């Protein structure tokens, strides 16, 4: 299989610049090829809506999944995205992990990672402060309430 690194989040046909966050790395589907997960944010504009994205690539740099992040909460803002690395954590006590993202203009958001129970997580967050990756991290219940409100 051909490697597609480096992966570019900038596409000139969009008409604006897009920048990538730090990644997290996990073999979510346990196939021996770790996924690289990151977000993007966009060049600031004074009109028109421009959104950053959630990007999930395979270990060869091929896009597996890409989705726009939510629109800003305020109508006076025209962009949204996420600068920091996402975090892989269990925030709802089910077998699968979730991806927690701190966005620029819509607060904290979370995405389910279906089928990720038993995933091998190599790099869990931007700072990777979890030294013992054999244990599944569960975020405090208050975080659960904030994210699923």
GINORWO-V394171 format. One record per residue. RES is the residue in one letter. SS is DSSP state (@ for helix, = for strand, . for the rest). PSI is psi as a letter, one per 30 degrees, with the letter a starting at -180 (NA if undefined). D_CENTER is the distance of its C-alpha to the mean C-alpha in Angstrom with 1 decimal. Layout:
RES/SS/PSI/D_CENTER
RES/SS/PSI/D_CENTER
//
This chain:
X/./k/24.7
X/./k/24.1
X/./k/21.3
X/./h/19.5
X/./k/18.5
X/./l/17.9
X/./k/15.4
X/./k/15.8
X/./f/13.6
X/./k/16.9
X/./j/19.2
X/@/f/22.6
X/@/f/23.3
X/@/f/20.8
X/./g/23.1
X/./l/20.7
X/./k/18.6
X/=/k/14.8
X/=/k/13.3
X/=/k/10.4
X/./l/8.7
X/./l/9.4
X/./l/7.8
X/=/l/7.9
X/=/k/10.4
X/=/k/11.8
X/=/i/14.4
X/./e/13.2
X/./g/16.3
X/./h/18.6
X/./g/20.1
X/./f/20.4
X/./j/17.8
X/./k/14.6
X/=/k/11.3
X/=/k/9.3
X/=/k/5.5
X/=/l/4.5
X/=/l/4.8
X/=/l/8.5
X/=/l/11.3
X/=/l/14.8
X/./k/18.3
X/./k/20.0
X/./l/22.6
X/./f/25.4
X/./l/25.5
X/./k/23.6
X/./k/20.1
X/=/k/17.3
X/=/k/13.6
X/./l/10.4
X/=/l/8.1
X/=/k/4.9
X/=/k/6.5
X/=/j/7.6
X/=/l/10.9
X/./l/13.8
X/./f/15.7
X/./g/17.8
X/./g/15.4
X/./k/15.8
X/=/k/13.3
X/=/e/12.8
X/=/k/10.6
X/=/k/9.7
X/=/k/9.7
X/=/k/10.7
X/./l/9.3
X/./l/12.4
X/./l/15.5
X/./l/16.7
X/./e/18.8
X/./k/21.7
X/./f/23.7
X/./f/24.7
X/./k/21.2
X/./g/20.5
X/=/l/16.9
X/=/l/13.5
X/./a/10.2
X/./k/8.2
X/./e/10.0
X/./l/9.1
X/./k/6.8
X/./l/4.5
X/=/k/7.3
X/=/k/8.5
X/=/l/11.6
X/=/j/14.3
X/./f/14.8
X/./g/17.3
X/./g/19.5
X/./l/19.3
X/./f/19.1
X/./l/15.5
X/./l/12.4
X/=/l/9.8
X/=/k/6.1
X/=/k/7.0
X/=/k/5.9
X/=/j/9.1
X/./l/9.9
X/./e/13.1
X/./g/15.3
X/./g/14.2
X/./a/13.6
X/=/k/11.3
X/=/l/9.7
X/=/k/8.8
X/=/k/8.4
X/=/k/10.9
X/./i/10.6
X/./k/14.2
X/./g/16.5
X/./g/14.5
X/./k/17.5
X/./g/18.9
X/./k/15.9
X/=/j/16.6
X/=/j/14.0
X/=/e/14.9
X/=/j/12.5
X/./f/11.0
X/./l/9.9
X/./e/10.8
X/./f/14.4
X/./h/14.5
X/./f/17.3
X/./j/17.7
X/./f/20.6
X/./i/21.6
X/./g/18.9
X/./f/21.6
X/./k/21.0
X/./k/18.2
X/./k/17.0
X/=/k/17.5
X/./k/16.5
X/./k/19.7
X/@/e/21.0
X/@/e/20.9
X/@/e/17.1
X/@/e/17.3
X/@/e/19.7
X/@/e/17.8
X/@/f/14.7
X/./g/16.9
X/./NA/19.6
//
